[in-house]
Amino acid sequence: MKRIALTLVVTGLCTAYILWKIDLGKTGHVLATAQVGWWLLSLGIMTASVFPMAWRWQRLLAARGVHDTLRRLIRTYFVGYAAGQVLPTALGGDASRIYETVRRHEGSGGAAAGTVLLERALGGVATLVLAAAGFALAVGRYDVGGYLWVELAFVVGSVVLGVLLFSARLHPLLQRTRPLLRALRVDRQLREVYLALHSFRRDVPLLVGMFALTLVVQAVRVLAIWAAGKAVGVDLSPRPYYVMGPLLFLVMLVPFTVNGLAVRESFFVSFLGTLGVSADRAFSTGFLFFIVTIALAAPGVAIILREGVRRR
């Protein structure tokens, strides 16, 4: 109940901020005159990124002895995107992918959860590398104030978390949490996930290769945000989006609201506003990017409906 109340409060505050900043009439005109070609480019970039990510997941699963076809993993990714529209942010899609994998491969719970978490970790590190690059690009060039220091805090925090998870010397420290985890009845499940995740320390070449792939994919996905901005007349080069994009991806990981509703658009209005973009065009950029995520979920919805009909 408290979680629902908090979600409603956050959504309400973000919605109030948006309505305070934008003019509904002007925003409607901006959206009505948006250039479809740029929006289709944004959608095409996001759709194309699914295929290398599914291949990355296939390689990670295979390293843990779980073998699946690329076609089925692509299908699972799209179903995960569909689940993410009604569950809290990207975490809902991750839970869907773990469930689908366990259902197909009995006894693979630890490997499934471990590889999905590792994918999320690789994505997070790649995002932070882009954030560090964006930080360097923005210093002295773009007046985005506190956002730069937020990115720096994320970078430092992630380094600390990475050391905590992968350093064998910190095992005694983590062991102290076992009584609490046992009381919560999640000790065994988390131990399996931790061992699956930690076992990748022996696969350094694989991790390096998958990280390089992830970095390229994340860098290209930032251009999808830039294309959404171009669709509504935001005349900025891709460079400031490499400051904004990593922060947006990180914000979308935190389950403030279902599918990031209102939080995402508030972020666009706030960030782009510091770069001289009108609130109407900034909101329209975020809204069009939201429509891209909805369209990206459409194949997953179609798969769910088709399989439901087949079962009947």
N, C-alpha and C positions, 0 to 999 in steps of 0.2 A: 504493500500500500504506500509506504514511504517512497519507494522507487517511482511509482506512478505519479505521486504528488510532485516529486522533484522534477520529473520529466515535463510535467505540465507547467511548472513554474519557469523552467529554462526556456521552453518553447514560447510561453507567453511573453517573457522578457525580450527574447530575440525578435518576436513578431512586433512587439511595441516599438523596439528600436528601428526596425525596418520601416514601419508605417510613419514613424517620426521623420525619417530621413528622405523618403521618396515621395514623388507625386504620382499617384496611381494613374492619372490620365497620361502623363508623359511616359511613364513606364510602359503602359499598354501600347502607346504609339511606337516606342522603341522595339518592343517585341513583335508588333505587327509588321514592322518594316525590316526585320532581321534578314540577313542574307543567308538563304538556305544552303548555298554551296559551302560556306565556311562551317556551318553547323554539321553538315554531312562529313566534312573533313574531320571534325572533332570526334564524331561517332565512329568513323572509319579507323582512326588512330586507336581509340579505346577497344574496339572490337578486335583489331589485328593483334593487340597486345595479349589477348587471351591465349593465343596459340603458343608463343614462346614460354609463357608462364606455365601452361599445362605440360609442356615438354620438360621444363625444369622440375616440376613436381614428379613426373614419371621417373626421372633420373634419381631423385632423392628416395623415392619409394623403392626403386630397384636396388639401391645400395643397402636397404634394410630388408631385402628378400621379399618384397611385395611387388609383384609384376602385374601391370595393367596396361591396356592399350591406350594410345594417345587419343583416339576417338572418344573412348569412354571418359577419360579424364577431362577432355574439353567439354563434354556433356555435363560432367559434374561441376565444372567451373561455372557454366551458364546457370545451372540449377542453384548454385551457391549465390550468384548475383540476384536471382529471383528471391531467394530466402532473405537476402540482405535488405530487400525493400520493406519487409514487414517485421524483421528482427532488428535489434540494436546494431546499427552500422555494419562495418565489415566483419565484426565478430560473429554475427549471425550466419554469414556466408561461410566462415571457417567451420563453425559447428556443423553446418549442413554437409560440407565436404568430408569431415571426419565421419559423420554418421553414414554417408553413402559408401565410403571406403570400407568401414567395418562391416556393413551389410553384405558387401560383395566378397570380402576376405575375412573369414572368421578367425578371431584371435589376433587381428592386426591392430587392435586399438592403440597400443603404445606407439607403434610405428606410424600409424595414420596421424595421431595427434602430434607426435614429435616432428614429423615432416611438415605438417601444416604450420606448426609454431616456428619451425626453422625457416620456412618460406616467409612468414611474417617478420622474423628477425632479419633475414636478408633484405627484405623490402624496407624495413626500418633503417638498417644501416646505410643502404643505398640512398634512401631519402635524406638521411643526415649528411652523407657526403655531398649530395646536391645542395643541402642547406648550407653547409660550410662554404661551398663554391658561391652560392647566392650571397652569403654573408660578405665574402671577399668582394663580390661584384657591387654590392650595395653601399659599402662603407665609403662615405664621401661623395656618393653619386646619387643615391635615392634617399629621400627623407621619409623613412618608414619607422622611425622612432624605436619604441620598445619591442617591435616584432623581431628585430635583429638579436636582441638579448634573449628573447624567448627561444629562438633557434639555437643560440649558443648554449642555453640551459639544457635543451633537449639533447644536444650533442654530448655534453658532459655526463648527463644522466644515463644515456645509453651506453657510454663507455663503461661506467660503473656497473650497470646491469649485465653487460656482456662478460666482464671479468667475474662477476658473481656466479653466473651460470656455467662458464666454461673452465674456470680455474679449479684444478684438482686440489690445490692447497686450501680452498675454502670449504671443502667437504665437511670438516668438523663443525664449522659455523652453521651450515645448512642442516646438519644432523640435529641441532638444538630445536629445530622447528617441528620435528617428528611427533612429539607428544601432542602438540596443538593440532597437527594434521590428522593424527589418529583419532583424536576426540571429535573432529569434524567428519570422520569417516571418508577421507579423501587421500589417505596416506598411500595406499596401494596404487591407485590410479595415477597420482602425481609422480610416484616413484617410477612407474613404467614410462611415463612421458619424459621424465628427466633423464633416465638412462638412454632412451632412444635418441633424445636430443644430444646428450653428452657423447654418445658413441661416434658422432660425426667428427670428433676431434682427431680421429685416425684417418679421415678422408679429406686431408687438406687440399689436394689438387681439385677434388670435386667441389669443395666449398669455394675455392678461388674462382673456378670456372663459372659456377652458378651465381656467384656475387657479381662477376663481370657482366653476365647476361642480365641480371636484375638491374644493374646500374644503367645499362643501355635502355632497357624497357622503361624504367622510371623517367629517364631523361626525355624519352620520346613522348611519354604520357603527359608530361608538362605542356607539350605543344598542343595537346587537346584543349587545355584550358585557354591557351593563347588564341586558338582558332575560335572558341566560343566567344571570346571577347571581340575578335575581329568581326564576328557575325552581327554584333550590335554596335559597331562603330567605335570600339575602344582602340584608339590609335597609339598603341604601345608596342615596342619591340618585344621579342621573346625574353630578353634579359631579365626584366623585373619579375616575370613569371617564375623564374628559377629561384627567386627569393620567396615568392608567394606559394608556389606549387608544393614544395616540401612541407611547409606549414599546414597547408590545406589537407594533404594526405595524412599528416599526423593528427590534425583536429578530427578528421573523419574516423579515426580509429577509436576515439573516445566515445563511449555510448551515452552522450548527453541526451539525445532524442532518437526516436525511431528514424532510421535512414538519414540522420543528421538534419532533419527538417528544421528550417529557420536558422539553425546554427551556421550552416554552410553559407546561406545568403547573407547573414549578418557579417560573416568574415569577409566576404567579397566587398560588401559596402564599406566596411571599415578599412580594409587594406588598400583597395584601389582608390578610396577617397583620399588617402594620404599622398597619392600620386597625381592628384588633380582630376581624377575621373569622376563625373557626376554620379550621384547616388542612384539615379535611374538606370544609367548604363551599367554601373557596377552590379546592381541587383539583377539586371537582365542577364549579365554574364553568368552569374551564379545560377540563375534559374535555368538558362539554356544548358549549362553543364549538368544540372539535376535531370533535365529531360534526357540528356545523353545516357545517364546511368539507368533511367527508366527503360529506354530503348535497348540498352545492353542486357537488361533482365528479360526482355521479351522472348528470346529463344528458350530460356529456362522455363518460363511460364508455359510456353507451347509444349515443351517436353513433359512437364508435370501433367498438363491436361490430357495429352495424348496417352500417356501411360495409365492415367486414371480410367480413361475410356476402355483401354485394352483389358484392364483388370476386370471391369464390369462385364 
